[in-house]
Amino acid sequence: MAMGKAAYYYERQFQIVTNGKTEFKTLNDMLFHIWSNYSYEIYNPYKMWGEP
């Protein structure tokens, strides 16, 4: 999930720098969109690849 937030954040920063128009009005709007539209699983580095 953190990578998703970072991707949206940097995309938003790029939009601001290049043309000033952003997909989301505020960072909170962006985070609300991410949390509402993407399921997430807490990262567990000890979980084996094939395990459910």
Backbone as JSON Lines, residues from 0, in Angstrom:
{"i":0,"aa":"M","n":[0.81,-1.2,0.0],"ca":[0.0,0.0,0.0],"c":[0.85,1.26,0.0]}
{"i":1,"aa":"A","n":[1.95,1.21,0.7],"ca":[2.81,2.39,0.76],"c":[3.29,2.8,-0.62]}
{"i":2,"aa":"M","n":[3.56,1.82,-1.46],"ca":[4.01,2.15,-2.81],"c":[2.9,2.84,-3.59]}
{"i":3,"aa":"G","n":[1.66,2.45,-3.35],"ca":[0.53,3.1,-4.01],"c":[0.4,4.55,-3.61]}
{"i":4,"aa":"K","n":[0.56,4.8,-2.3],"ca":[0.49,6.18,-1.82],"c":[1.62,7.01,-2.4]}
{"i":5,"aa":"A","n":[2.81,6.44,-2.44],"ca":[3.96,7.17,-2.99],"c":[3.74,7.47,-4.46]}
{"i":6,"aa":"A","n":[3.21,6.52,-5.2],"ca":[2.98,6.73,-6.63],"c":[1.99,7.87,-6.85]}
{"i":7,"aa":"Y","n":[0.88,7.86,-6.11],"ca":[-0.1,8.94,-6.25],"c":[0.51,10.28,-5.82]}
{"i":8,"aa":"Y","n":[1.26,10.26,-4.75],"ca":[1.87,11.5,-4.25],"c":[2.8,12.11,-5.3]}
{"i":9,"aa":"Y","n":[3.68,11.3,-5.86],"ca":[4.64,11.83,-6.83],"c":[3.96,12.21,-8.14]}
{"i":10,"aa":"E","n":[2.91,11.49,-8.5],"ca":[2.15,11.89,-9.68],"c":[1.51,13.25,-9.44]}
{"i":11,"aa":"R","n":[0.96,13.45,-8.24],"ca":[0.34,14.73,-7.9],"c":[1.38,15.86,-7.92]}
{"i":12,"aa":"Q","n":[2.55,15.62,-7.37],"ca":[3.6,16.63,-7.38],"c":[4.01,16.97,-8.81]}
{"i":13,"aa":"F","n":[4.09,15.97,-9.67],"ca":[4.43,16.19,-11.07],"c":[3.35,17.04,-11.74]}
{"i":14,"aa":"Q","n":[2.08,16.76,-11.45],"ca":[0.98,17.54,-12.03],"c":[1.06,19.0,-11.59]}
{"i":15,"aa":"I","n":[1.37,19.23,-10.34],"ca":[1.47,20.6,-9.83],"c":[2.59,21.35,-10.53]}
{"i":16,"aa":"V","n":[3.74,20.72,-10.68],"ca":[4.91,21.37,-11.28],"c":[4.71,21.62,-12.77]}
{"i":17,"aa":"T","n":[4.09,20.68,-13.47],"ca":[4.01,20.81,-14.92],"c":[2.86,21.69,-15.4]}
{"i":18,"aa":"N","n":[1.69,21.55,-14.81],"ca":[0.58,22.36,-15.32],"c":[-0.32,22.95,-14.24]}
{"i":19,"aa":"G","n":[-0.06,22.66,-13.0],"ca":[-0.82,23.25,-11.92],"c":[-2.17,22.6,-11.67]}
{"i":20,"aa":"K","n":[-2.61,21.68,-12.53],"ca":[-3.9,21.02,-12.34],"c":[-3.66,19.64,-11.74]}
{"i":21,"aa":"T","n":[-4.42,19.32,-10.7],"ca":[-4.25,18.02,-10.05],"c":[-5.54,17.23,-10.11]}
{"i":22,"aa":"E","n":[-5.38,15.93,-10.03],"ca":[-6.55,15.03,-10.02],"c":[-7.32,15.17,-8.71]}
{"i":23,"aa":"F","n":[-6.62,15.45,-7.62],"ca":[-7.24,15.59,-6.31],"c":[-6.94,16.97,-5.75]}
{"i":24,"aa":"K","n":[-7.93,17.57,-5.1],"ca":[-7.77,18.92,-4.6],"c":[-6.76,19.0,-3.45]}
{"i":25,"aa":"T","n":[-6.81,18.03,-2.55],"ca":[-5.9,18.02,-1.41],"c":[-5.28,16.63,-1.24]}
{"i":26,"aa":"L","n":[-4.24,16.56,-0.43],"ca":[-3.63,15.26,-0.13],"c":[-4.62,14.36,0.59]}
{"i":27,"aa":"N","n":[-5.47,14.93,1.44],"ca":[-6.47,14.12,2.13],"c":[-7.46,13.52,1.14]}
{"i":28,"aa":"D","n":[-7.84,14.27,0.1],"ca":[-8.71,13.73,-0.94],"c":[-8.04,12.54,-1.63]}
{"i":29,"aa":"M","n":[-6.75,12.68,-1.89],"ca":[-5.99,11.62,-2.53],"c":[-5.96,10.37,-1.64]}
{"i":30,"aa":"L","n":[-5.67,10.55,-0.36],"ca":[-5.61,9.42,0.57],"c":[-6.98,8.76,0.72]}
{"i":31,"aa":"F","n":[-8.04,9.57,0.76],"ca":[-9.39,9.0,0.84],"c":[-9.68,8.14,-0.38]}
{"i":32,"aa":"H","n":[-9.28,8.61,-1.55],"ca":[-9.46,7.84,-2.79],"c":[-8.72,6.5,-2.7]}
{"i":33,"aa":"I","n":[-7.48,6.53,-2.25],"ca":[-6.68,5.31,-2.16],"c":[-7.32,4.33,-1.17]}
{"i":34,"aa":"W","n":[-7.66,4.81,0.01],"ca":[-8.22,3.93,1.04],"c":[-9.59,3.39,0.63]}
{"i":35,"aa":"S","n":[-10.35,4.15,-0.14],"ca":[-11.69,3.73,-0.55],"c":[-11.67,2.74,-1.7]}
{"i":36,"aa":"N","n":[-10.67,2.83,-2.56],"ca":[-10.69,2.06,-3.8],"c":[-9.72,0.89,-3.87]}
{"i":37,"aa":"Y","n":[-8.84,0.78,-2.92],"ca":[-7.86,-0.29,-2.96],"c":[-7.89,-1.09,-1.67]}
{"i":38,"aa":"S","n":[-7.98,-2.41,-1.81],"ca":[-7.88,-3.23,-0.61],"c":[-6.39,-3.34,-0.27]}
{"i":39,"aa":"Y","n":[-6.11,-3.52,0.95],"ca":[-4.72,-3.62,1.33],"c":[-4.54,-4.72,2.36]}
{"i":40,"aa":"E","n":[-3.37,-5.25,2.36],"ca":[-3.0,-6.27,3.32],"c":[-1.73,-5.78,3.99]}
{"i":41,"aa":"I","n":[-1.68,-5.88,5.29],"ca":[-0.49,-5.45,6.01],"c":[0.68,-6.32,5.58]}
{"i":42,"aa":"Y","n":[1.77,-5.69,5.22],"ca":[2.95,-6.4,4.73],"c":[3.54,-7.28,5.83]}
{"i":43,"aa":"N","n":[3.74,-8.54,5.5],"ca":[4.34,-9.49,6.43],"c":[5.56,-10.1,5.74]}
{"i":44,"aa":"P","n":[6.76,-9.67,6.1],"ca":[7.95,-10.18,5.42],"c":[8.22,-11.66,5.71]}
{"i":45,"aa":"Y","n":[7.55,-12.24,6.69],"ca":[7.79,-13.63,7.06],"c":[6.82,-14.59,6.37]}
{"i":46,"aa":"K","n":[5.82,-14.04,5.67],"ca":[4.85,-14.86,4.98],"c":[5.49,-15.5,3.74]}
{"i":47,"aa":"M","n":[5.28,-16.77,3.57],"ca":[5.84,-17.46,2.42],"c":[5.01,-17.12,1.18]}
{"i":48,"aa":"W","n":[5.61,-17.16,0.01],"ca":[4.94,-16.74,-1.23],"c":[3.69,-17.53,-1.54]}
{"i":49,"aa":"G","n":[3.65,-18.83,-1.36],"ca":[2.5,-19.63,-1.76],"c":[1.41,-19.74,-0.72]}
{"i":50,"aa":"E","n":[1.62,-19.23,0.46],"ca":[0.66,-19.39,1.54],"c":[-0.51,-18.43,1.4]}
{"i":51,"aa":"P","n":[-1.72,-18.85,1.78],"ca":[-2.9,-17.97,1.72],"c":[-2.86,-16.92,2.82]}
